[in-house]
Amino acid sequence: MNMLDFLFFIEVTLSGLMAGVMYSLVALGFVLIFKASGIFNFAQGVMALFAALTLVGLMEKFGFPIWLAIIGTIAVMIALAWLIERVMLRQLVNQEPIILFMATIGLAYVLEGMGDILWGSDVKVLDLGIPQGAWEWLYDKGVYIEKLEMFAAGTAAIMVAFLAVFFQKTRIGRALRAVADDHQAALSVGISLHTIWVIVWSVAGIVALVAGIMWGSKSGVQFSLSLIALKALPVLILGGFTSVPGAIIGGMIIGVGEKLAEVYVGPFVGGAIENWFAYMLALAFLLFRPQGLFGEKIIERV
């Protein structure tokens, strides 16, 4: 391998890592809600879309400055979490997981419709001053990496560190895990199920806002943004549905794997490997390690 080939390999690998971090930002929202409530939130991708639409709408229609629009969007996502708990979750306590899952599918369609009605369906440009273009230091050495992707990687690292401490070291974090293990047992020791659900959906909404900002800055705020949730599913399967670090590592494995497969294997099989590589890898994990790399192995006693 000559130097040019080596530099190209490094560029593809780094590009895959950065793409994986973007997937992981969406997967984090899934992990938060599943870890704390046992609900697989199919609406997480639409939440990222709705948060990004709200942010752009506050700036364009109401003239909010960036900092005020971000605060306003956070307030909207917290209010949305309260509404979800009040209208949907409170009615479904102790229901079967499939019922809760179907409820989140309905929620996804409601949020998508609300976003269309409130902010319109046209593609919106999201410019928050996040650095764009190539990172000059690497570009001078022959490797092209987007500044936006580096910014997303740094943001994801900060969020993972914060969430890990939040779940492991705080009283609220321990309460979240208790609720996920057993609703009735948590209620019996004085943990408010309703409060916990509002908190976790609020945090997931803020994570969705960050994901929406990153993806919206990269490709514009458009309704196809909600489809990134589909790419987060293999990430969850690899990393484990209950692991915050697993969401990041799973995303990087998917990102690097699909880029390398597309570049080095794609020419031999007609290309387009990037579209299905993640799902084939997830299928292999389901066959041999269904709990994922960092997920908790489920042991049922009879």
VEXDREN-2710 file (C-alpha; in Angstrom, 1 decimal):
% VEXDREN-2710
k/r/px/py/pz
1/MET/0.0/0.0/0.0
2/ASN/1.5/3.3/-1.1
3/MET/1.1/6.6/0.7
4/LEU/-1.8/7.8/-1.4
5/ASP/-3.7/4.6/-0.8
6/PHE/-2.9/4.7/2.9
7/LEU/-4.2/8.3/3.1
8/PHE/-7.3/7.4/1.2
9/PHE/-7.9/4.5/3.7
10/ILE/-7.5/6.9/6.6
11/GLU/-9.9/9.4/5.0
12/VAL/-12.6/6.7/4.4
13/THR/-12.1/5.4/8.0
14/LEU/-12.4/8.9/9.6
15/SER/-15.4/9.7/7.4
16/GLY/-17.0/6.5/8.6
17/LEU/-16.3/7.4/12.2
18/MET/-17.8/10.8/11.8
19/ALA/-20.9/9.4/10.1
20/GLY/-21.2/6.8/12.8
21/VAL/-21.3/9.6/15.5
22/MET/-24.2/11.2/13.6
23/TYR/-26.1/7.9/13.7
24/SER/-25.2/7.6/17.4
25/LEU/-26.8/10.9/18.3
26/VAL/-30.1/9.6/17.2
27/ALA/-29.6/6.2/18.8
28/LEU/-28.9/7.9/22.1
29/GLY/-32.5/9.1/22.3
30/PHE/-33.7/5.5/21.8
31/VAL/-31.4/4.2/24.5
32/LEU/-32.5/6.8/27.1
33/ILE/-36.2/6.0/26.8
34/PHE/-35.7/2.3/26.6
35/LYS/-33.3/2.2/29.5
36/ALA/-35.5/4.3/31.8
37/SER/-39.0/3.0/30.8
38/GLY/-38.6/-0.1/28.7
39/ILE/-40.4/1.6/25.8
40/PHE/-38.9/1.4/22.3
41/ASN/-39.7/4.9/21.0
42/PHE/-40.3/4.6/17.3
43/ALA/-40.9/8.4/17.2
44/GLN/-37.4/9.3/18.1
45/GLY/-36.4/10.2/14.6
46/VAL/-39.5/12.3/14.1
47/MET/-38.7/14.0/17.4
48/ALA/-35.3/15.1/15.9
49/LEU/-37.2/16.4/12.9
50/PHE/-39.8/18.2/15.0
51/ALA/-37.1/19.8/17.2
52/ALA/-35.1/21.0/14.1
53/LEU/-38.3/22.4/12.5
54/THR/-39.2/24.2/15.7
55/LEU/-35.7/25.7/15.9
56/VAL/-35.8/27.0/12.4
57/GLY/-39.4/28.2/12.7
58/LEU/-38.6/30.2/15.8
59/MET/-35.7/31.9/14.0
60/GLU/-37.4/32.5/10.6
61/LYS/-41.0/33.3/11.6
62/PHE/-40.5/35.0/14.9
63/GLY/-37.0/36.4/14.4
64/PHE/-35.6/34.8/17.5
65/PRO/-31.8/35.0/17.8
66/ILE/-30.0/31.7/17.8
67/TRP/-29.6/31.4/21.6
68/LEU/-33.2/32.3/22.3
69/ALA/-34.5/29.9/19.6
70/ILE/-32.5/27.0/21.2
71/ILE/-33.9/27.8/24.7
72/GLY/-37.4/28.1/23.2
73/THR/-37.0/24.7/21.4
74/ILE/-35.8/23.1/24.6
75/ALA/-38.9/24.5/26.4
76/VAL/-41.1/23.1/23.6
77/MET/-39.5/19.6/23.9
78/ILE/-40.0/19.6/27.6
79/ALA/-43.7/20.7/27.2
80/LEU/-44.0/17.9/24.6
81/ALA/-42.6/15.4/27.1
82/TRP/-45.2/16.5/29.6
83/LEU/-48.0/16.1/27.1
84/ILE/-46.8/12.6/26.0
85/GLU/-46.8/11.5/29.6
86/ARG/-50.2/13.1/30.4
87/VAL/-52.0/12.0/27.3
88/MET/-50.4/8.7/26.2
89/LEU/-48.1/7.1/28.8
90/ARG/-50.3/7.6/31.9
91/GLN/-53.1/5.6/30.2
92/LEU/-50.7/2.7/29.3
93/VAL/-49.0/2.0/32.6
94/ASN/-48.2/-1.8/32.9
95/GLN/-49.5/-2.5/29.4
96/GLU/-47.7/-5.0/27.1
97/PRO/-44.5/-3.6/25.4
98/ILE/-46.1/-4.1/21.9
99/ILE/-48.9/-1.8/22.9
100/LEU/-46.5/0.9/24.0
101/PHE/-44.5/0.4/20.8
102/MET/-47.6/0.9/18.7
103/ALA/-48.5/4.0/20.7
104/THR/-45.1/5.5/19.7
105/ILE/-45.7/4.7/16.0
106/GLY/-48.9/6.8/16.3
107/LEU/-47.0/9.5/18.1
108/ALA/-44.5/9.6/15.2
109/TYR/-47.3/10.4/12.7
110/VAL/-48.9/13.0/15.0
111/LEU/-45.6/14.8/15.4
112/GLU/-44.8/14.7/11.7
113/GLY/-48.3/16.1/11.0
114/MET/-47.9/18.8/13.6
115/GLY/-44.5/19.8/12.2
116/ASP/-46.0/20.1/8.7
117/ILE/-49.0/22.2/9.9
118/LEU/-46.9/24.5/12.2
119/TRP/-43.8/25.1/10.1
120/GLY/-44.5/23.9/6.5
121/SER/-43.1/21.1/4.5
122/ASP/-40.4/22.9/2.4
123/VAL/-36.7/22.2/2.9
124/LYS/-35.2/24.7/5.4
125/VAL/-31.6/25.8/5.7
126/LEU/-30.3/25.6/9.3
127/ASP/-27.3/27.9/9.9
128/LEU/-26.2/28.2/13.5
129/GLY/-22.7/29.2/12.8
130/ILE/-21.3/25.7/13.2
131/PRO/-18.0/25.4/11.2
132/GLN/-18.4/24.1/7.7
133/GLY/-16.0/22.8/5.0
134/ALA/-12.8/20.8/5.3
135/TRP/-10.7/20.7/8.4
136/GLU/-7.6/22.5/7.1
137/TRP/-5.0/20.7/9.3
138/LEU/-6.0/17.3/7.9
139/TYR/-6.7/18.7/4.4
140/ASP/-3.1/19.9/4.1
141/LYS/-2.0/16.3/4.8
142/GLY/-4.3/14.9/2.1
143/VAL/-7.2/13.9/4.2
144/TYR/-10.7/15.5/3.8
145/ILE/-12.9/15.6/6.9
146/GLU/-15.8/18.0/7.5
147/LYS/-15.5/20.4/10.4
148/LEU/-19.2/19.8/11.1
149/GLU/-18.6/16.1/11.6
150/MET/-15.8/16.9/14.0
151/PHE/-18.0/19.3/15.9
152/ALA/-20.7/16.5/16.1
153/ALA/-18.1/14.0/17.4
154/GLY/-17.1/16.4/20.1
155/THR/-20.7/17.1/21.0
156/ALA/-21.5/13.4/21.2
157/ALA/-18.6/12.8/23.5
158/ILE/-19.7/15.5/25.9
159/MET/-23.3/14.1/25.9
160/VAL/-22.2/10.6/26.5
161/ALA/-20.0/11.6/29.4
162/PHE/-22.9/13.7/30.9
163/LEU/-25.5/10.9/30.5
164/ALA/-23.2/8.3/31.9
165/VAL/-22.7/10.3/35.1
166/PHE/-26.4/11.2/35.1
167/PHE/-27.5/7.6/35.1
168/GLN/-24.9/6.2/37.4
169/LYS/-24.3/8.9/40.0
170/THR/-27.5/10.8/40.5
171/ARG/-30.6/10.0/42.5
172/ILE/-32.8/10.6/39.4
173/GLY/-30.6/8.3/37.3
174/ARG/-31.0/5.5/39.8
175/ALA/-34.8/6.1/39.9
176/LEU/-34.9/5.9/36.1
177/ARG/-33.2/2.5/36.2
178/ALA/-35.5/1.3/39.0
179/VAL/-38.6/2.3/36.9
180/ALA/-37.3/0.4/33.9
181/ASP/-36.7/-2.8/36.0
182/ASP/-40.2/-2.9/37.6
183/HIS/-42.9/-0.2/37.5
184/GLN/-44.8/-1.6/40.5
185/ALA/-41.7/-2.0/42.7
186/ALA/-40.6/1.5/41.9
187/LEU/-44.0/2.9/42.8
188/SER/-44.0/0.9/46.1
189/VAL/-40.8/2.7/47.3
190/GLY/-42.2/6.1/46.5
191/ILE/-40.8/6.8/43.0
192/SER/-43.2/8.9/41.0
193/LEU/-43.6/7.1/37.7
194/HIS/-45.2/10.1/36.0
195/THR/-42.4/12.4/37.0
196/ILE/-39.7/10.0/35.9
197/TRP/-41.3/9.6/32.5
198/VAL/-41.5/13.4/32.0
199/ILE/-37.8/13.7/32.9
200/VAL/-36.6/11.0/30.6
201/TRP/-38.7/12.1/27.6
202/SER/-37.5/15.6/28.2
203/VAL/-33.9/14.5/28.1
204/ALA/-34.6/12.4/25.0
205/GLY/-36.2/15.5/23.4
206/ILE/-33.0/17.6/24.1
207/VAL/-30.9/14.8/22.6
208/ALA/-33.3/14.8/19.6
209/LEU/-32.7/18.5/19.3
210/VAL/-28.9/18.1/19.2
211/ALA/-29.3/15.3/16.6
212/GLY/-31.7/17.5/14.5
213/ILE/-29.2/20.4/14.6
214/MET/-26.4/18.3/13.4
215/TRP/-28.3/16.5/10.6
216/GLY/-30.2/19.7/9.7
217/SER/-27.0/21.7/9.4
218/LYS/-25.5/19.0/7.2
219/SER/-28.4/18.2/4.8
220/GLY/-31.1/20.8/5.5
221/VAL/-34.2/20.4/7.7
222/GLN/-36.5/18.3/5.6
223/PHE/-39.1/15.5/6.4
224/SER/-36.7/12.8/5.2
225/LEU/-34.8/13.6/8.3
226/SER/-37.2/11.4/10.3
227/LEU/-35.8/8.4/8.3
228/ILE/-32.5/8.5/10.1
229/ALA/-34.2/6.6/12.9
230/LEU/-34.1/3.5/10.6
231/LYS/-30.3/3.8/10.4
232/ALA/-30.2/4.0/14.2
233/LEU/-31.8/0.6/14.6
234/PRO/-28.7/-1.4/13.6
235/VAL/-26.7/0.9/15.9
236/LEU/-28.9/-0.1/18.8
237/ILE/-28.7/-3.8/18.0
238/LEU/-24.9/-3.7/17.9
239/GLY/-24.4/-1.5/21.0
240/GLY/-27.2/-2.8/23.1
241/PHE/-30.6/-1.2/23.8
242/THR/-29.6/-0.2/27.4
243/SER/-26.1/1.1/26.9
244/VAL/-25.2/4.7/26.4
245/PRO/-21.6/4.1/25.4
246/GLY/-22.8/1.2/23.3
247/ALA/-24.9/3.6/21.2
248/ILE/-21.7/5.5/20.3
249/ILE/-19.5/2.5/19.7
250/GLY/-22.2/0.8/17.7
251/GLY/-22.6/3.9/15.6
252/MET/-18.9/4.1/14.8
253/ILE/-18.8/0.4/13.9
254/ILE/-21.7/0.9/11.5
255/GLY/-20.3/4.1/10.1
256/VAL/-16.8/2.7/9.5
257/GLY/-18.1/-0.7/8.3
258/GLU/-20.4/0.7/5.7
259/LYS/-17.9/3.2/4.3
260/LEU/-15.1/0.6/4.0
261/ALA/-17.5/-2.0/2.5
262/GLU/-18.8/0.5/-0.1
263/VAL/-15.3/1.6/-1.2
264/TYR/-13.4/-1.8/-1.1
265/VAL/-16.1/-4.4/-1.6
266/GLY/-18.8/-2.5/-3.5
267/PRO/-17.0/-2.5/-6.9
268/PHE/-17.0/-6.3/-6.9
269/VAL/-20.8/-6.7/-6.1
270/GLY/-22.2/-3.8/-8.1
271/GLY/-22.1/-1.1/-5.3
272/ALA/-24.8/0.2/-3.0
273/ILE/-23.5/-1.8/-0.1
274/GLU/-23.8/1.3/2.1
275/ASN/-27.5/1.0/1.9
276/TRP/-27.8/-2.5/3.4
277/PHE/-24.5/-3.3/5.2
278/ALA/-25.7/-2.0/8.6
279/TYR/-28.8/-4.3/8.5
280/MET/-26.8/-7.4/7.5
281/LEU/-24.4/-6.8/10.3
282/ALA/-27.3/-6.3/12.7
283/LEU/-28.8/-9.5/11.6
284/ALA/-25.6/-11.4/12.3
285/PHE/-25.6/-9.9/15.8
286/LEU/-29.2/-11.0/16.4
287/LEU/-28.2/-14.5/15.5
288/PHE/-25.1/-14.8/17.7
289/ARG/-25.3/-12.0/20.3
290/PRO/-28.8/-10.6/20.5
291/GLN/-28.2/-8.4/23.5
292/GLY/-25.5/-6.5/21.6
293/LEU/-21.9/-5.7/22.6
294/PHE/-22.8/-3.8/25.8
295/GLY/-26.4/-4.8/26.4
296/GLU/-27.6/-6.7/29.5
297/LYS/-28.1/-10.4/28.9
298/ILE/-31.7/-11.3/29.7
299/ILE/-32.1/-14.3/32.0
300/GLU/-35.6/-15.7/32.5
301/ARG/-36.1/-18.0/35.5
302/VAL/-39.0/-20.4/35.5
END
